[in-house]
């Protein structure tokens, strides 16, 4: 569900970055799905209770993985303290990477690109990965669910306003919509319908799968939390 006025021509609502925000949201979801798949397959090393400095444990993990492949990505999952330690290390080099924001890509540690994950996920994890050997991303054509969907490249979009009939149906399916979100007071049905008619039904579908084909090409390092 999205606000309707954003999609009205010559609307007074400023929404120049609306599409970009949806793009970032989709990318975060992709990251979470892929990282969850990888985490279940690769070797895990628990250093959360070890007194050795975190970067020393990370260096050991990189060395272990380097004996059988070539680590080319480090992914930090909710590990801000590790990012800070890296940035203060003489083995860290700041830099940019085309297509990535400075929020996601923080630089190079021992010449390996370092990324941060900010969405859902386990805390204080560092993934040492050789993505060239680890697995393959499979992108599929999306299946049509609603009449009127529009297929553009790998995505399928559905955008429709709520008429009175669909609004009533949605209120039956989601009773919480009959309550004012600010006051917690119940709404008259006519008012609840009127509010829904100020919204649109937006659906963006992508279908993909990541398959780990060589679990030995990755390692998950569990480090102490920063709180």
C-alpha positions as CSV (number, residue, x, y, z in Angstrom):
1,X,0.0,0.0,0.0
2,X,1.4,3.4,-1.0
3,X,0.1,7.0,-1.0
4,X,-1.8,7.8,-4.2
5,X,-0.8,11.4,-4.7
6,X,2.8,10.4,-5.4
7,X,1.6,8.8,-8.7
8,X,-0.6,11.7,-9.8
9,X,0.8,13.8,-12.6
10,X,1.8,17.3,-11.5
11,X,1.3,16.4,-7.9
12,X,2.6,18.9,-5.3
13,X,4.2,16.1,-3.4
14,X,7.9,16.1,-3.8
15,X,8.9,12.5,-4.5
16,X,12.0,12.6,-6.8
17,X,13.8,9.9,-4.8
18,X,10.7,7.7,-4.3
19,X,11.9,5.1,-6.9
20,X,15.4,5.1,-5.5
21,X,14.2,4.3,-2.0
22,X,12.2,1.3,-3.4
23,X,15.4,0.2,-5.2
24,X,17.4,0.4,-2.0
25,X,14.7,-1.6,-0.2
26,X,14.7,-4.3,-2.9
27,X,18.5,-4.5,-2.7
28,X,18.4,-4.9,1.1
29,X,16.0,-7.7,0.7
30,X,18.2,-9.4,-1.9
31,X,21.2,-9.1,0.5
32,X,19.3,-10.6,3.4
33,X,18.1,-13.6,1.3
34,X,21.5,-14.3,-0.2
35,X,23.4,-13.9,3.1
36,X,21.0,-16.1,4.9
37,X,21.5,-18.8,2.3
38,X,25.3,-18.5,2.5
39,X,25.3,-18.4,6.3
40,X,23.5,-21.8,6.5
41,X,26.0,-23.5,4.2
42,X,29.5,-22.3,5.0
43,X,31.8,-23.1,7.9
44,X,31.4,-21.2,11.1
45,X,34.1,-20.1,13.5
46,X,33.0,-18.8,16.9
47,X,35.4,-16.3,18.4
48,X,32.8,-14.4,20.5
49,X,34.4,-15.6,23.8
50,X,38.0,-15.5,22.7
51,X,40.2,-12.7,24.2
52,X,42.3,-12.4,21.1
53,X,41.7,-9.0,19.3
54,X,38.9,-9.2,16.8
55,X,41.1,-8.2,13.8
56,X,43.6,-10.9,14.7
57,X,40.8,-13.4,14.6
58,X,39.7,-12.0,11.2
59,X,43.2,-12.2,9.9
60,X,43.4,-15.8,10.9
61,X,40.0,-16.5,9.1
62,X,41.3,-14.8,6.0
63,X,44.5,-16.9,6.1
64,X,42.6,-20.1,6.6
65,X,40.3,-19.4,3.7
66,X,43.2,-18.3,1.5
67,X,44.7,-21.7,1.8
68,X,42.0,-23.2,-0.4
69,X,40.6,-20.2,-2.4
70,X,40.9,-16.4,-2.9
71,X,38.8,-14.3,-0.5
72,X,37.5,-11.4,-2.5
73,X,34.7,-10.0,-0.3
74,X,34.3,-9.2,3.4
75,X,30.7,-8.7,4.6
76,X,30.0,-7.2,8.1
77,X,26.6,-7.9,9.5
78,X,25.7,-5.5,12.3
79,X,29.4,-5.2,13.2
80,X,30.0,-1.5,13.4
81,X,32.7,-1.9,16.0
82,X,34.6,-4.2,13.6
83,X,34.3,-1.6,10.9
84,X,35.7,1.1,13.2
85,X,38.7,-1.2,14.1
86,X,39.3,-1.9,10.4
87,X,39.3,1.8,9.5
88,X,41.9,2.5,12.2
89,X,44.1,-0.3,11.0
90,X,47.2,0.3,8.8
91,X,45.9,-2.5,6.7
92,X,42.8,-0.5,5.8
93,X,42.5,1.6,2.7
94,X,39.6,4.0,2.0
95,X,38.1,4.1,-1.4
96,X,35.0,4.0,-3.6
97,X,33.4,1.3,-5.6
98,X,31.2,2.0,-8.6
99,X,27.6,1.3,-8.0
100,X,27.8,1.3,-4.2
101,X,27.2,4.0,-1.6
102,X,29.7,4.8,1.1
103,X,27.1,3.5,3.6
104,X,27.3,0.0,2.1
105,X,31.0,-0.1,0.9
106,X,33.5,1.2,3.5
107,X,36.8,0.5,1.8
108,X,39.4,-2.2,1.6
109,X,40.9,-4.3,4.3
110,X,44.1,-6.2,3.3
111,X,43.0,-5.2,-0.3
112,X,39.7,-7.1,0.1
113,X,36.5,-5.0,-0.5
114,X,34.5,-4.5,2.7
115,X,30.7,-4.2,2.8
116,X,28.2,-3.6,5.6
117,X,24.8,-5.1,5.9
118,X,22.2,-2.9,7.8
119,X,19.0,-4.9,7.4
120,X,17.8,-7.9,9.4
121,X,20.5,-10.4,10.3
122,X,22.7,-11.8,13.0
123,X,24.9,-9.3,14.9
124,X,28.7,-9.2,15.1
125,X,29.2,-11.5,12.1
126,X,31.9,-11.2,9.5
127,X,31.7,-13.2,6.3
128,X,34.9,-14.0,4.5
129,X,33.9,-15.1,1.0
130,X,35.3,-16.0,-2.4
131,X,32.2,-15.2,-4.5
132,X,33.8,-16.5,-7.7
133,X,33.8,-20.0,-6.2
134,X,31.0,-19.9,-3.6
135,X,27.9,-20.1,-5.7
136,X,25.6,-18.8,-8.5
137,X,22.8,-16.3,-8.6
138,X,19.8,-17.6,-10.7
139,X,17.4,-15.0,-12.0
140,X,14.0,-16.2,-13.0
141,X,11.1,-14.8,-15.0
142,X,8.3,-13.7,-12.6
143,X,4.9,-15.3,-12.7
144,X,1.9,-13.1,-13.2
145,X,-0.5,-13.0,-10.3
146,X,-2.8,-10.0,-11.0
147,X,-4.4,-8.9,-14.3
148,X,-2.8,-5.6,-15.3
149,X,0.7,-6.3,-14.1
150,X,3.6,-4.8,-16.1
151,X,6.8,-6.7,-16.7
152,X,9.9,-4.6,-16.9
153,X,13.3,-6.4,-17.2
154,X,13.5,-8.7,-14.1
155,X,10.6,-7.1,-12.2
156,X,6.8,-7.3,-12.4
157,X,4.9,-4.2,-11.2
158,X,1.2,-3.9,-10.2
159,X,-0.2,-0.5,-9.4
160,X,-3.9,0.0,-8.9
161,X,-6.1,2.5,-6.9
162,X,-8.6,1.3,-4.4
163,X,-12.2,1.6,-5.5
164,X,-15.0,1.3,-2.9
165,X,-15.5,-2.4,-3.4
166,X,-11.8,-3.2,-3.1
167,X,-11.5,-0.9,-0.1
168,X,-14.4,-2.7,1.7
169,X,-12.7,-6.1,0.9
170,X,-9.4,-4.9,2.3
171,X,-11.0,-3.7,5.5
172,X,-12.5,-7.1,6.1
173,X,-9.1,-8.7,5.4
174,X,-7.2,-6.2,7.6
175,X,-9.4,-5.0,10.5
176,X,-6.5,-2.8,11.8
177,X,-7.2,-0.4,9.0
178,X,-10.5,0.5,10.7
179,X,-8.5,2.0,13.6
180,X,-6.9,5.4,13.5
181,X,-3.1,4.8,13.7
182,X,-2.5,8.0,15.7
183,X,-5.4,8.0,18.2
184,X,-6.2,4.3,18.4
185,X,-9.9,5.1,18.0
186,X,-12.1,3.1,15.7
187,X,-13.1,4.8,12.4
188,X,-16.5,5.0,10.8
189,X,-16.5,2.6,7.8
190,X,-17.0,5.5,5.4
191,X,-14.0,7.3,6.8
192,X,-11.9,4.2,6.6
193,X,-12.9,3.7,3.0
194,X,-12.1,7.3,2.2
195,X,-8.6,7.0,3.6
196,X,-8.0,3.8,1.6
197,X,-9.0,5.6,-1.5
198,X,-6.2,8.0,-1.0
199,X,-3.8,5.0,-1.4
200,X,-2.8,2.6,-4.2
201,X,-2.0,-1.1,-4.2
202,X,1.7,-1.3,-5.2
203,X,3.3,-4.7,-5.7
204,X,6.9,-5.2,-7.0
205,X,7.9,-8.8,-7.6
206,X,11.3,-10.3,-8.3
207,X,12.1,-14.0,-8.4
208,X,15.7,-15.3,-7.9
209,X,17.7,-17.9,-6.1
210,X,21.2,-18.1,-4.8
211,X,22.7,-21.6,-4.7
212,X,25.9,-22.3,-2.7
213,X,27.9,-24.7,-4.9
214,X,31.2,-24.7,-2.9
215,X,30.7,-24.2,0.8
216,X,34.4,-24.3,1.4
217,X,34.7,-20.9,-0.4
218,X,33.3,-19.1,2.6
219,X,33.6,-18.7,6.4
220,X,31.4,-17.0,9.0
221,X,33.3,-15.5,11.8
222,X,31.3,-14.8,15.1
223,X,32.9,-12.0,17.0
224,X,32.0,-10.3,20.4
225,X,29.1,-7.8,20.2
226,X,29.8,-4.2,20.7
227,X,27.2,-3.8,23.4
